[in-house]
Amino acid sequence: MATTTTLLTAEQFWEIPDSRKTELIDGVVVELSPPGLEHGNEQILIGSLLLEAQRRGVGRVLGEIGCIIRRNPDAVRAPDVAFIKQERLGDSERLPKTFFEGAPDLVVEIASPSDRPGEIQTKIREWIEGGASLVWIVYPDTRTVHVVESMQRRFTLTADDVIEGGIAVPGFSCRVGEFFT
């Protein structure tokens, strides 16, 4: 006998207690493992570097926020670090309490040793198709960053290279090595 799965909308997913430790993929709730210490450290380092752009009023740097990147069936993903330009956030001093509708301008994903290449590529595709201008996949083990501007334009930077925010974070640049301790 076949079982039927009821697909959730982003709004229904928001109402689930503790849904902040999961993602919604094509209407189905998927549990996530909590990140390790190195991962958390990378999030803080990269986020703190992006704070300079926030102080200049370019936009906001945010931690793991839920982003509705697709509808019908709905998908809510949470980047490790996000940057959203100010004009997309509106004039209000306060940020909404709900999920962000769309992909951030910059998505930062920190690769864990257990991440499979296919899973990473799926995330990249979803972020780009969801509207992200720039995706950085950070690899702490090799101290490299894979920069994705589109599905056709990708390149890898090493610790000695300079990474730039491009149109996603205008005016931002730093040495890749600053992402790592």
N, CA, C and O of each residue as an XYZ file, in Angstrom:
724
protein
N       0.839     -1.173      0.000
C       0.000      0.000      0.000
C       0.888      1.242      0.000
O       1.823      1.334      0.795
N       0.609      2.173     -0.865
C       1.397      3.403     -0.987
C       1.014      4.397      0.092
O      -0.150      4.496      0.482
N       1.994      5.120      0.562
C       1.721      6.186      1.533
C       1.730      7.523      0.805
O       2.457      7.716     -0.170
N       0.924      8.419      1.289
C       0.867      9.755      0.704
C       1.548     10.722      1.645
O       1.335     10.692      2.857
N       2.368     11.578      1.068
C       3.028     12.618      1.846
C       2.344     13.935      1.534
O       2.189     14.306      0.370
N       1.938     14.633      2.573
C       1.354     15.954      2.389
C       2.491     16.958      2.315
O       3.299     17.069      3.238
N       2.546     17.684      1.216
C       3.586     18.685      1.042
C       3.200     19.955      1.787
O       2.053     20.398      1.736
N       4.166     20.525      2.473
C       3.929     21.745      3.236
C       4.272     22.978      2.413
O       5.117     22.935      1.519
N       3.606     24.064      2.731
C       3.990     25.362      2.180
C       5.012     25.991      3.129
O       5.189     25.524      4.254
N       5.669     27.030      2.680
C       6.621     27.748      3.535
C       5.917     28.292      4.777
O       6.491     28.301      5.866
N       4.677     28.743      4.610
C       3.924     29.301      5.738
C       3.587     28.211      6.762
O       3.664     28.459      7.965
N       3.222     27.028      6.311
C       2.956     25.917      7.235
C       4.248     25.490      7.939
O       4.247     25.181      9.130
N       5.330     25.480      7.191
C       6.635     25.131      7.751
C       7.039     26.113      8.843
O       7.604     25.708      9.858
N       6.757     27.396      8.648
C       7.081     28.427      9.635
C       6.396     28.135     10.968
O       6.961     28.408     12.027
N       5.199     27.590     10.924
C       4.405     27.343     12.132
C       4.851     26.119     12.930
O       4.408     25.931     14.063
N       5.713     25.291     12.362
C       6.171     24.087     13.062
C       7.152     24.483     14.156
O       8.123     25.187     13.881
N       6.917     24.043     15.403
C       7.891     24.339     16.467
C       9.245     23.715     16.123
O       9.309     22.599     15.607
N      10.309     24.432     16.408
C      11.682     23.975     16.163
C      11.991     23.729     14.695
O      12.918     22.981     14.386
N      11.234     24.343     13.775
C      11.525     24.148     12.352
C      12.822     24.841     11.961
O      13.290     24.679     10.834
N      13.405     25.601     12.860
C      14.633     26.331     12.535
C      15.848     25.396     12.452
O      16.923     25.841     12.051
N      15.708     24.118     12.819
C      16.802     23.149     12.709
C      16.583     22.234     11.511
O      17.179     21.160     11.425
N      15.737     22.656     10.599
C      15.404     21.868      9.424
C      15.315     22.785      8.206
O      15.355     24.009      8.330
N      15.194     22.181      7.045
C      14.911     22.918      5.821
C      13.701     22.269      5.171
O      13.360     21.126      5.475
N      13.064     22.993      4.288
C      11.916     22.474      3.548
C      12.369     22.304      2.104
O      12.698     23.279      1.429
N      12.383     21.064      1.639
C      12.829     20.772      0.282
C      11.653     20.166     -0.479
O      11.192     19.067     -0.172
N      11.186     20.902     -1.467
C      10.045     20.459     -2.280
C       8.861     20.038     -1.411
O       8.220     19.017     -1.659
N       8.588     20.847     -0.389
C       7.436     20.626      0.472
C       7.644     19.611      1.583
O       6.721     19.367      2.360
N       8.823     19.012      1.684
C       9.106     17.973      2.673
C      10.144     18.500      3.666
O      11.159     19.073      3.268
N       9.882     18.303      4.961
C      10.800     18.744      6.006
C      12.003     17.791      6.052
O      11.841     16.573      6.128
N      13.205     18.365      6.005
C      14.447     17.593      6.048
C      15.238     18.055      7.262
O      15.522     19.243      7.415
N      15.593     17.101      8.131
C      16.361     17.438      9.328
C      17.814     17.709      8.983
O      18.374     17.095      8.074
N      18.421     18.637      9.717
C      19.828     18.986      9.529
C      20.602     18.683     10.803
O      20.079     18.805     11.910
N      21.847     18.291     10.627
C      22.708     18.097     11.791
C      23.231     19.451     12.234
O      23.483     20.313     11.392
N      23.400     19.660     13.527
C      24.012     20.913     13.972
C      25.457     20.974     13.486
O      26.130     19.946     13.412
N      25.933     22.165     13.156
C      27.319     22.284     12.683
C      28.323     22.104     13.817
O      27.999     22.284     14.991
N      29.548     21.745     13.438
C      30.623     21.595     14.405
C      31.277     22.925     14.735
O      30.877     23.969     14.221
N      32.269     22.882     15.583
C      32.958     24.092     16.046
C      33.639     24.842     14.906
O      33.508     26.062     14.804
N      34.368     24.123     14.046
C      35.064     24.791     12.946
C      34.065     25.524     12.056
O      34.295     26.667     11.663
N      32.966     24.864     11.746
C      31.914     25.425     10.903
C      31.370     26.719     11.527
O      31.260     27.743     10.852
N      31.039     26.660     12.801
C      30.519     27.834     13.503
C      31.519     28.975     13.531
O      31.145     30.141     13.408
N      32.788     28.637     13.693
C      33.836     29.648     13.694
C      33.931     30.329     12.332
O      34.071     31.550     12.257
N      33.856     29.549     11.257
C      33.906     30.114      9.908
C      32.722     31.058      9.675
O      32.877     32.119      9.071
N      31.548     30.668     10.154
C      30.369     31.527     10.005
C      30.613     32.898     10.639
O      30.328     33.931     10.033
N      31.135     32.897     11.845
C      31.378     34.152     12.563
C      32.463     34.977     11.881
O      32.314     36.190     11.733
N      33.549     34.339     11.466
C      34.631     35.073     10.800
C      34.141     35.751      9.519
O      34.389     36.938      9.307
N      33.449     34.998      8.671
C      32.978     35.554      7.404
C      31.917     36.625      7.654
O      31.935     37.684      7.026
N      30.998     36.343      8.571
C      29.972     37.337      8.902
C      30.570     38.625      9.425
O      30.111     39.712      9.076
N      31.596     38.513     10.264
C      32.208     39.730     10.818
C      32.921     40.532      9.743
O      32.943     41.761      9.808
N      33.505     39.862      8.752
C      34.144     40.579      7.646
C      33.101     41.324      6.814
O      33.358     42.429      6.336
N      31.934     40.722      6.645
C      30.864     41.357      5.867
C      30.178     42.495      6.626
O      29.473     43.300      6.018
N      30.374     42.572      7.937
C      29.765     43.655      8.725
C      30.207     45.036      8.255
O      29.466     46.008      8.407
N      31.389     45.131      7.694
C      31.882     46.419      7.185
C      30.917     46.962      6.129
O      30.622     48.157      6.113
N      30.426     46.085      5.248
C      29.472     46.518      4.216
C      28.142     46.924      4.847
O      27.486     47.852      4.374
N      27.745     46.236      5.908
C      26.513     46.605      6.616
C      26.662     47.985      7.238
O      25.740     48.797      7.165
N      27.807     48.261      7.848
C      28.049     49.573      8.472
C      28.004     50.701      7.444
O      27.646     51.831      7.775
N      28.365     50.398      6.203
C      28.309     51.394      5.136
C      26.897     51.551      4.567
O      26.675     52.380      3.684
N      25.941     50.761      5.067
C      24.559     50.888      4.619
C      24.245     50.155      3.330
O      23.193     50.378      2.730
N      25.151     49.276      2.894
C      24.947     48.535      1.651
C      23.835     47.494      1.807
O      23.080     47.238      0.870
N      23.744     46.905      2.986
C      22.752     45.864      3.240
C      22.975     45.245      4.598
O      23.607     45.845      5.468
N      22.454     44.041      4.784
C      22.566     43.356      6.073
C      23.238     42.003      5.912
O      22.938     41.251      4.986
N      24.150     41.706      6.828
C      24.729     40.381      6.921
C      23.906     39.623      7.956
O      23.602     40.147      9.028
N      23.550     38.390      7.626
C      22.655     37.606      8.473
C      23.191     36.190      8.625
O      23.880     35.669      7.748
N      22.862     35.583      9.752
C      23.235     34.191      9.991
C      22.256     33.271      9.294
O      21.641     33.661      8.302
N      22.104     32.076      9.786
C      21.267     31.065      9.145
C      19.791     31.470      9.156
O      19.056     31.172     10.097
N      19.384     32.146      8.102
C      17.994     32.579      7.974
C      17.274     31.679      6.983
O      17.882     31.167      6.043
N      15.981     31.487      7.195
C      15.179     30.740      6.241
C      14.856     31.611      5.041
O      14.394     32.742      5.187
N      15.101     31.078      3.860
C      14.842     31.795      2.607
C      13.936     30.943      1.726
O      14.255     29.794      1.419
N      12.817     31.509      1.327
C      11.903     30.794      0.438
C      12.454     30.964     -0.977
O      12.340     32.031     -1.580
N      13.051     29.894     -1.491
C      13.704     30.008     -2.792
C      12.884     29.409     -3.928
O      13.249     29.541     -5.096
N      11.785     28.756     -3.593
C      10.947     28.179     -4.637
C       9.550     27.966     -4.080
O       9.368     27.704     -2.891
N       8.572     28.086     -4.963
C       7.173     27.850     -4.603
C       6.585     26.732     -5.459
O       6.945     26.553     -6.622
N       5.684     26.000     -4.855
C       4.831     25.012     -5.531
C       5.613     23.932     -6.263
O       5.620     23.948     -7.494
N       6.268     23.001     -5.595
C       6.323     22.862     -4.144
C       7.358     23.810     -3.532
O       8.354     24.162     -4.165
N       7.101     24.205     -2.306
C       7.934     25.195     -1.632
C       9.267     24.612     -1.177
O       9.371     23.439     -0.819
N      10.274     25.468     -1.202
C      11.596     25.113     -0.674
C      12.083     26.274      0.184
O      12.097     27.424     -0.256
N      12.481     25.960      1.406
C      13.050     26.938      2.328
C      14.435     26.421      2.708
O      14.573     25.395      3.374
N      15.445     27.149      2.272
C      16.828     26.805      2.581
C      17.393     27.835      3.555
O      16.866     28.940      3.684
N      18.477     27.453      4.240
C      19.127     28.351      5.201
C      20.627     28.385      4.911
O      21.332     27.419      5.202
N      21.122     29.489      4.340
C      22.567     29.578      4.097
C      23.315     29.727      5.420
O      22.739     30.148      6.423
N      24.584     29.384      5.413
C      25.389     29.551      6.630
C      25.572     31.028      6.951
O      25.527     31.420      8.117
N      25.776     31.844      5.929
C      25.861     33.299      6.068
C      25.173     33.886      4.844
O      25.293     33.349      3.742
N      24.455     34.981      5.033
C      23.748     35.628      3.924
C      24.019     37.125      3.962
O      24.293     37.697      5.017
N      23.938     37.745      2.792
C      23.981     39.194      2.701
C      22.861     39.616      1.767
O      22.758     39.130      0.641
N      22.016     40.536      2.252
C      20.895     41.041      1.463
C      21.047     42.545      1.345
O      21.219     43.248      2.341
N      20.980     43.032      0.100
C      21.109     44.468     -0.143
C      19.965     45.221      0.522
O      18.845     44.723      0.636
N      20.280     46.431      0.953
C      19.325     47.251      1.700
C      18.037     47.510      0.924
O      16.955     47.478      1.509
N      18.131     47.765     -0.378
C      16.920     48.074     -1.150
C      15.944     46.899     -1.191
O      14.754     47.105     -1.432
N      16.410     45.690     -0.965
C      15.525     44.523     -0.934
C      14.882     44.335      0.435
O      13.906     43.597      0.567
N      15.423     44.996      1.451
C      14.898     44.865      2.811
C      13.876     45.946      3.156
O      13.126     45.807      4.122
N      13.845     47.007      2.381
C      12.908     48.091      2.662
C      13.487     49.112      3.620
O      14.651     49.030      4.014
N      12.650     50.082      3.990
C      13.091     51.214      4.808
C      12.965     50.989      6.310
O      13.521     51.758      7.094
N      12.257     49.968      6.718
C      12.004     49.745      8.138
C      13.302     49.460      8.892
O      14.197     48.787      8.382
N      13.384     49.976     10.097
C      14.544     49.704     10.961
C      14.553     48.240     11.423
O      15.609     47.643     11.633
N      13.349     47.684     11.574
C      13.212     46.312     12.070
C      13.083     45.327     10.915
O      12.427     45.606      9.912
N      13.708     44.195     11.071
C      13.594     43.138     10.071
C      12.339     42.312     10.360
O      11.947     42.172     11.519
N      11.710     41.766      9.326
C      10.551     40.889      9.549
C      10.953     39.662     10.356
O      12.114     39.255     10.327
N      10.015     39.075     11.068
C      10.282     37.883     11.868
C      10.171     36.604     11.040
O      10.617     35.547     11.487
N       9.599     36.677      9.870
C       9.343     35.503      9.049
C      10.526     35.176      8.137
O      11.564     35.836      8.175
N      10.339     34.130      7.310
C      11.349     33.776      6.314
C      11.481     34.895      5.293
O      10.548     35.668      5.075
N      12.647     34.968      4.673
C      12.892     35.932      3.598
C      12.361     35.332      2.301
O      12.622     34.168      1.996
N      11.628     36.118      1.552
C      11.078     35.657      0.269
C      12.138     35.871     -0.805
O      12.409     37.006     -1.196
N      12.740     34.780     -1.283
C      13.781     34.839     -2.297
C      15.133     34.463     -1.723
O      15.273     34.183     -0.532
N      16.114     34.465     -2.592
C      17.479     34.147     -2.177
C      18.202     35.425     -1.784
O      17.921     36.483     -2.347
N      19.123     35.356     -0.836
C      19.953     36.515     -0.522
C      20.784     36.908     -1.749
O      20.926     36.117     -2.682
N      21.326     38.111     -1.748
C      22.207     38.528     -2.836
C      23.491     37.713     -2.819
O      23.977     37.280     -3.864
N      24.043     37.505     -1.613
C      25.216     36.651     -1.430
C      24.833     35.506     -0.513
O      24.257     35.719      0.554
N      25.154     34.296     -0.932
C      24.959     33.099     -0.119
C      26.339     32.521      0.178
O      27.145     32.320     -0.730
N      26.602     32.257      1.450
C      27.843     31.594      1.843
C      27.475     30.242      2.439
O      26.725     30.163      3.411
N      28.006     29.191      1.851
C      27.841     27.834      2.367
C      29.217     27.336      2.769
O      30.171     27.452      2.000
N      29.325     26.786      3.962
C      30.595     26.253      4.447
C      30.527     24.739      4.332
O      29.701     24.093      4.976
N      31.399     24.183      3.510
C      31.395     22.744      3.256
C      31.912     21.990      4.472
O      32.932     22.343      5.065
N      31.183     20.952      4.818
C      31.605     20.052      5.888
C      32.193     18.799      5.248
O      31.868     18.481      4.104
N      33.053     18.087      5.969
C      33.645     16.863      5.399
C      32.582     15.846      4.960
O      32.824     15.066      4.040
N      31.426     15.846      5.599
C      30.374     14.878      5.258
C      29.515     15.315      4.065
O      28.714     14.525      3.565
N      29.674     16.569      3.601
C      28.887     17.036      2.451
C      29.328     16.307      1.184
O      30.516     16.235      0.870
N      28.348     15.772      0.470
C      28.650     15.113     -0.801
C      28.653     16.153     -1.921
O      27.855     17.090     -1.893
N      29.537     16.000     -2.901
C      29.603     16.967     -4.004
C      28.252     17.198     -4.686
O      27.931     18.332     -5.038
N      27.470     16.159     -4.874
C      26.157     16.304     -5.509
C      25.220     17.184     -4.699
O      24.459     17.969     -5.265
N      25.269     17.058     -3.370
C      24.433     17.896     -2.494
C      24.848     19.362     -2.607
O      24.001     20.255     -2.650
N      26.150     19.596     -2.655
C      26.653     20.966     -2.770
C      26.207     21.564     -4.101
O      25.764     22.712     -4.144
N      26.318     20.801     -5.184
C      25.898     21.300     -6.500
C      24.402     21.586     -6.543
O      23.970     22.548     -7.179
N      23.612     20.758     -5.871
C      22.167     20.996     -5.805
C      21.883     22.316     -5.096
O      21.057     23.105     -5.556
N      22.564     22.555     -3.980
C      22.382     23.823     -3.258
C      22.774     25.009     -4.124
O      22.058     26.010     -4.176
N      23.913     24.898     -4.806
C      24.357     25.990     -5.672
C      23.287     26.288     -6.713
O      22.901     27.442     -6.900
N      22.812     25.256     -7.386
C      21.799     25.443     -8.424
C      20.549     26.084     -7.848
O      19.998     27.005     -8.451
N      20.088     25.615     -6.690
C      18.880     26.179     -6.074
C      19.080     27.645     -5.702
O      18.181     28.459     -5.914
N      20.230     27.992     -5.155
C      20.481     29.389     -4.781
C      20.523     30.287     -6.017
O      19.926     31.364     -6.025
N      21.224     29.847     -7.054
C      21.329     30.657     -8.270
C      19.950     30.781     -8.941
O      19.545     31.879     -9.324
N      19.242     29.674     -9.079
C      17.908     29.719     -9.689
C      16.929     30.508     -8.824
O      15.964     31.076     -9.336
N      17.175     30.546     -7.512
C      16.328     31.311     -6.593
C      16.609     32.804     -6.614
O      15.867     33.580     -6.013
N      17.683     33.223     -7.308
C      17.949     34.647     -7.458
C      19.218     35.172     -6.814
O      19.466     36.376     -6.867
N      20.038     34.311     -6.205
C      21.304     34.782     -5.621
C      22.222     35.284     -6.733
O      22.341     34.655     -7.785
N      22.864     36.414     -6.491
C      23.830     36.967     -7.460
C      25.189     36.308     -7.326
O      25.973     36.277     -8.274
N      25.463     35.778     -6.132
C      26.791     35.256     -5.840
C      26.686     34.181     -4.770
O      25.987     34.354     -3.771
N      27.387     33.062     -4.983
C      27.450     31.983     -3.995
C      28.914     31.681     -3.728
O      29.696     31.475     -4.657
N      29.279     31.657     -2.458
C      30.617     31.257     -2.055
C      30.505     29.928     -1.323
O      29.786     29.818     -0.330
N      31.219     28.917     -1.815
C      31.320     27.644     -1.104
C      32.704     27.630     -0.468
O      33.720     27.611     -1.163
N      32.730     27.640      0.849
C      33.974     27.756      1.612
C      34.421     26.360      2.034
O      33.654     25.598      2.623
N      35.666     26.040      1.725
C      36.247     24.741      2.077
C      37.376     24.957      3.089
O      38.511     25.231      2.702
N      37.064     24.834      4.389
C      38.090     25.071      5.419
C      39.298     24.133      5.303
O      40.426     24.555      5.559
N      39.080     22.876      4.923
C      40.193     21.923      4.864
C      41.268     22.334      3.862
O      42.457     22.142      4.116
N      40.857     22.895      2.730
C      41.814     23.296      1.702
C      42.058     24.800      1.682
O      42.867     25.302      0.902
N      41.335     25.520      2.565
C      41.443     26.979      2.650
C      41.201     27.625      1.281
O      41.938     28.509      0.847
N      40.142     27.149      0.621
C      39.754     27.676     -0.678
C      38.286     28.078     -0.653
O      37.520     27.662      0.216
N      37.916     28.899     -1.631
C      36.518     29.298     -1.798
C      36.166     29.117     -3.273
O      36.850     29.634     -4.156
N      35.096     28.382     -3.522
C      34.571     28.261     -4.875
C      33.554     29.384     -5.043
O      32.570     29.460     -4.308
N      33.799     30.241     -6.003
C      32.956     31.402     -6.267
C      32.064     31.067     -7.458
O      32.550     30.689     -8.525
N      30.743     31.212     -7.263
C      29.784     30.903     -8.315
C      28.973     32.159     -8.596
O      28.233     32.643     -7.740
N      29.125     32.678     -9.810
C      28.369     33.860    -10.235
C      27.163     33.468    -11.083
O      26.181     34.208    -11.157
N      27.242     32.314    -11.714
C      26.143     31.740    -12.487
C      26.471     30.263    -12.663
O      27.555     29.824    -12.279
N      25.564     29.500    -13.230
C      25.847     28.086    -13.418
C      27.001     27.887    -14.415
O      27.625     26.826    -14.428
N      27.283     28.881    -15.235
C      28.375     28.772    -16.197
C      29.652     29.478    -15.742
O      30.731     29.161    -16.243
N      29.561     30.415    -14.818
C      30.745     31.186    -14.403
C      31.100     30.841    -12.963
O      30.424     31.245    -12.017
N      32.184     30.078    -12.830
C      32.672     29.629    -11.519
C      34.190     29.670    -11.527
O      34.826     29.481    -12.563
N      34.758     29.920    -10.359
C      36.208     29.850    -10.230
C      36.554     29.603     -8.770
O      35.721     29.782     -7.881
N      37.798     29.188     -8.534
C      38.265     28.855     -7.188
C      39.361     29.823     -6.781
O      40.268     30.125     -7.555
N      39.257     30.302     -5.549
C      40.268     31.198     -4.987
C      40.976     30.490     -3.840
O      40.367     29.706     -3.111
N      42.271     30.772     -3.686
C      43.052     30.213     -2.584
C      43.242     31.279     -1.506
O      42.845     32.430     -1.687
N      43.839     30.895     -0.405
C      43.997     31.780      0.750
C      44.722     33.084      0.416
O      44.466     34.100      1.061
N      45.610     33.084     -0.563
C      46.349     34.296     -0.917
C      45.600     35.212     -1.887
O      46.007     36.355     -2.095
N      44.519     34.726     -2.474
C      43.748     35.516     -3.433
C      42.831     36.511     -2.724
O      42.530     36.369     -1.539
N      42.397     37.513     -3.472
C      41.432     38.489     -2.960
C      40.043     38.106     -3.477
O      39.856     37.851     -4.667
N      39.091     38.071     -2.571
C      37.701     37.783     -2.929
C      36.928     39.096     -2.903
O      37.148     39.939     -2.033
N      36.025     39.260     -3.858
C      35.242     40.498     -3.946
C      33.757     40.184     -3.877
O      33.316     39.093     -4.238
N      32.997     41.165     -3.407
C      31.555     41.005     -3.262
C      30.777     41.231     -4.536
O      29.586     40.925     -4.596
N      31.435     41.770     -5.574
C      30.764     41.983     -6.851
C      29.484     42.790     -6.709
O      29.411     43.704     -5.887
N      28.472     42.456     -7.508
C      27.207     43.186     -7.440
C      26.396     42.805     -6.204
O      25.475     43.525     -5.817
N      26.737     41.667     -5.579
C      26.008     41.221     -4.394
C      26.334     42.065     -3.163
O      25.446     42.400     -2.378
N      27.606     42.403     -3.002
C      28.074     43.209     -1.869
C      29.056     44.242     -2.417
O      30.269     44.073     -2.291
N      28.535     45.317     -3.029
C      29.404     46.318     -3.660
C      30.435     46.890     -2.681
O      30.115     47.248     -1.548
N      31.677     46.964     -3.158
C      32.739     47.553     -2.351
C      33.427     46.600     -1.400
O      34.418     46.975     -0.774
N      32.930     45.368     -1.270
C      33.550     44.421     -0.335
C      34.697     43.690     -1.016
O      34.572     43.231     -2.151
N      35.820     43.587     -0.303
C      36.922     42.724     -0.724
C      37.806     42.430      0.480
O      37.928     43.244      1.395
N      38.407     41.273      0.462
C      39.379     40.894      1.490
C      40.182     39.715      0.947
O      39.839     39.128     -0.080
N      41.226     39.394      1.637
C      42.020     38.210      1.278
C      41.268     36.967      1.770
O      40.761     36.952      2.891
N      41.196     35.946      0.948
C      40.488     34.707      1.297
C      41.000     34.127      2.618
O      40.229     33.568      3.398
N      42.287     34.262      2.859
C      42.873     33.746      4.094
C      42.243     34.292      5.356
O      42.328     33.665      6.412
N      41.601     35.467      5.263
C      40.931     36.047      6.433
C      39.699     35.253      6.837
O      39.187     35.440      7.941
N      39.214     34.377      5.973
C      38.055     33.530      6.292
C      38.416     32.417      7.269
O      37.532     31.805      7.869
N      39.705     32.154      7.429
C      40.145     30.983      8.188
C      41.039     31.404      9.356
O      41.725     32.425      9.301
N      41.013     30.585     10.421
C      41.870     30.875     11.573
C      43.184     30.138     11.447
O      44.043     30.254     12.322
